[in-house]
Amino acid sequence: MPFTPGAIEELNLLLQFDNTTLEHGIKVHSSARQAVISACRNLFDKGLVSQSDGGYLTDAGIEALAHVQVLAGLLGEK
């Protein structure tokens, strides 16, 4: 099953979080691309971030970020 464009936006958004500290969150502004806003809302609905416009990673989000980083590394992405 291929990744949908929406799933790719979610993966890219997860990669925006700083994995070295839990004290840094992100904020997706209303002026962002609609695809990014939707991706952030989806991550919130899935329980991976604390707010519908970003916030902080939840415990599940921290685990998801670790997996996304491994995948990005395997695919040679930086």
Stockholm file with secondary structure:
# STOCKHOLM 1.0

chainA/1-78         MPFTPGAIEELNLLLQFDNTTLEHGIKVHSSARQAVISACRNLFDKGLVSQSDGGYLTDAGIEALAHVQVLAGLLGEK
#=GR chainA/1-78 SS CCCCHHHHHHHHHHTTSCTTCTTCCEECCTTSCHHHHHHHHHHHHTTSEEETTEEEECHHHHHHHHHHHHHHHHTTCC
#=GC SS_cons        CCCCHHHHHHHHHHTTSCTTCTTCCEECCTTSCHHHHHHHHHHHHTTSEEETTEEEECHHHHHHHHHHHHHHHHTTCC
//
